[in-house]
Amino acid sequence: MNANRHTTGQRTTPEADMAAYDALPSGLRAALTEASQNYSAEAVLTAVAEDGLAEADALALLAGREEERG
């Protein structure tokens, strides 16, 4: 798991990241589960909940990163 938070650079814990994962909408949880890379659920939750990123936009960003990494 990514040890950095989305905007603050603060360290995280597996427990905090799993709590964030549980708080995500089901579509984003599925995308993170199926991703070939490890992404921080806290970063995704921060982008959606605090920064106002729409779920569809977050899914598109994750899909684009997956394509880039091939």
C-alpha positions in Angstrom: 0.0 0.0 0.0 1.0 3.5 -0.6 2.3 5.1 2.6 1.6 8.7 1.6 -1.6 10.7 1.9 -3.1 12.4 -1.1 -2.4 16.1 -0.2 -0.5 16.1 3.1 2.2 13.6 2.6 1.4 12.2 6.0 2.1 8.5 6.6 -0.8 6.1 6.9 -1.4 2.7 8.3 -2.9 -0.4 6.8 -5.8 0.0 9.2 -6.5 3.6 8.1 -6.2 2.7 4.5 -8.7 -0.2 4.9 -11.1 2.1 6.8 -10.9 4.5 3.8 -11.4 1.6 1.4 -14.6 0.6 3.3 -15.9 4.2 3.1 -15.5 4.4 -0.7 -18.4 3.8 -3.1 -18.6 0.2 -4.4 -17.5 1.1 -7.9 -14.2 2.6 -6.6 -13.7 -0.3 -4.2 -14.0 -2.7 -7.2 -11.6 -0.6 -9.3 -9.0 -0.6 -6.5 -9.4 -4.4 -6.0 -9.0 -5.1 -9.7 -6.1 -2.7 -10.2 -2.7 -4.2 -11.1 -0.9 -1.6 -9.0 -1.4 -0.7 -5.3 -3.2 2.6 -4.9 -3.9 4.3 -1.6 -7.6 4.1 -0.7 -7.0 7.1 1.5 -5.8 9.2 -1.4 -8.8 8.2 -3.5 -11.2 8.9 -0.6 -9.6 12.3 0.0 -9.9 13.2 -3.7 -13.6 12.2 -3.8 -14.8 13.3 -0.4 -12.6 16.4 0.3 -11.5 17.6 -3.1 -14.9 17.0 -4.8 -13.7 14.6 -7.5 -16.7 12.9 -8.9 -16.7 9.1 -8.7 -16.9 8.7 -12.5 -13.8 11.0 -12.8 -11.9 9.0 -10.2 -12.7 5.8 -12.0 -11.5 7.3 -15.3 -8.3 8.4 -13.6 -7.6 5.0 -12.2 -8.4 3.4 -15.6 -6.0 5.8 -17.3 -3.2 5.0 -14.9 -3.8 1.3 -15.4 -3.5 1.7 -19.2 -0.3 3.8 -18.8 1.3 1.0 -16.8 0.0 -1.6 -19.2 
